[in-house]
Amino acid sequence: MNSLTNAFVNSLTNSLSDPADILTIAWVILPFFAGFVSYLLPRLTRYLTLGVAMASALYALLLFVAPSPLTLTLLDHFGVTLLLDRLSSYFILTNALVTAAVLLYCWGTNKSTFFYAQMLIVHGSINAAFACTDFVSLYVALEVSGIAAFLLIAYPRTDRSIWVALRYLFISNTAMLFYLIGTALVYQATQSFSFAGLSQAPPEAMALIFVGLLVKGGIFVSGLWLPLTHSESETPVSALLSGIVVKAGVYPLVRCALLVEASDPIVRSFGVATALLGVSYAVFEKDSKRMLAFHTVSQLGFILAAPEVGGFYALTHGLVKSALFLLAGTLPSRSFKTLQQQPLDRRIWVALAMASFSISGFPLLSGFGAKVLTMQSLAAWQVIGMNLAALGTAISFAKFIFLPIGSQTAVRPGLWAALLLLLGGLVAANLVYLDAYTLANIIKPLATIGAGWLLYFLVFRHSVVRLPRLFEQFEHLIGVISLSLVVLFWMAFARWSEAIG
Amino acid sequence: MSVDCRLTSLLGKPKFRLSTDISVRANYFSPFYRFMLEASVLITVMCGFFGIIFKKNLVMKIVSMDVMSTGVIAYYVLIASHHGQLTPIVSYVKSSVDSSVASDVISSASDASMSSLSYADPVPQAVILTAIVIGFSIQALMLVGVMKLSRDHPTLDCREIELRQTP
């Protein structure tokens, strides 16, 4: 018995000999610790949250300059494995910046300690999801983030917010049950839970795990729970959900695509499919928050379409989308029709236009670099689909850019602080990839944006098409899980039988 | 059947003698029996899943989700029992386990003899304990949400609630 305990302690201390490893563990634990401390010291909550977000940002920058990726295996081959590299540093930085911006936005409001504590827990669990490379740690991280997100959505305690939160938790938990079965199959095949084991597992394991992640990440038809949830939540919660919480489901897909060769084409094809689906809903949408939410579905597709550069795209999308949700919350109305009659404050329009230009891929903002990188890393069969999706993005954001200007409205200072952080991040992140600025690269997005605006004025500005919301009904969403399971199984089976013979 | 298996491995040692218990003995020898167990686990999961879709009452939907998660838990226990059914607790205390087995543990606690005993794999059991706790808390939260929803408008019909709450 003693020998067993000794072996356990030894393996734990051996794996933690490096200071970088201890730093990593401390960074994973910190938000949870701070979350519980904040209940004891309610006055410090906001400062604690800010401190945790800054610690994460620092850690991400450290990772960014680290010479080699950091790998950690705690306990044994079946234990917890962490892998931190460039890819995860982009996601962690997104998490830190979005959390900080949402905190600044909420600073002057009378949100309770409970709200900030849940924000800390969401932040921590998403950090954990970005760090781990084994299915069980990921399961725990995703479920914790789901519970905390539920509490954040239901924070106003109105009937509608409770229903939206309940629906979100129900769908994600059902999907995660399928995910758990897949995890068991991976363990049965390889005696370990690591992502890499997916290559030796039977195809049904991949199908079950991916269906969980697709639902959690809001991808393709199984992600159609997302528009209602993100548009009906409070402004800061929408920003948090769209900026980072869905990325916790997308990141593992990207990681699996990089680690397991067989899953790469599956992830890429879902990327194209969801980019097109999201954007085709977004161009017809008349409600600003719903348009942003559908557009999130499509942007997640851009992250998945080119997994090797997905990190940078996730960073720019996280910054832009949370800025846009915060701005949409301050607009006088949600309907574009009303907005077109009511002139906007000039300062708000400038911020709105900056974010819209970045997401359409306009040069000088980091959306440009991210789009160029993604387009370069596409496989040949993806190119047409992704260019169409980029055109759709330009069309849907023309709705924001061509709003009338002229009035003066009072805006809370918290919004400006948050926007400064997010839009400043966009400009700074632009410097990461300066090689993108070649003539051909600059002309193409400009042409796309021009074509998009033309189409907007000719067709979509006057369109009265209303797409049906049939697939957003609760029972259909659950049913679609089983359909995507079948589709995923045959895709995985095709890859598997190719590999076998 | 699956619940029996789940109880045996999760809640500790069985009260009955190992050598006389039919389910355990059959499981040791017959692949057919394993197959039947696996099939019933799958049926449990499917029952839960279709319950979520076809039940109209929101509370029944949540109960169906619990049935589904019971199936998943049973599946983990089934996978854990692939190489043996003994509860994976090494103990010096004489217990209700078959006396010959217990004395075997006492006489040599080295790794070699431990592996010769057919213990259940502890890893999936430990993992599923975490999942059980998470499932519990999620169900508690959801039931609280449903209670709050049904207080103002006394209905539990899922479609009606959805119709009222969707913009």
Interface residues (C-beta under 8 A of the other chain):
Chain A: M1 L4 F78 V136 Y139 V140 E143 V144 G146 I147 F150 L151 A154 R157 D159 R160 I162 W163 V164 A165 L166 R167 L169 F170 N173 T174 L177 L180 I181 T183 A184 Y187 Q188 F193 L228 E232 R469 Q473 F474 E475 I478 G479 S482
Chain B: V45 F49 I52 I53 K61 I62 M65 M68 S69 V72 Y75 Y76 I79 H82 V90 Y92 A109 V123 P124 V127 T130 A131 I134 G135 S137 I138 L141 M142 G145 V146 K148 L149 D152 H153 C158 R159 I161 E162 R164 Q165 T166 P167
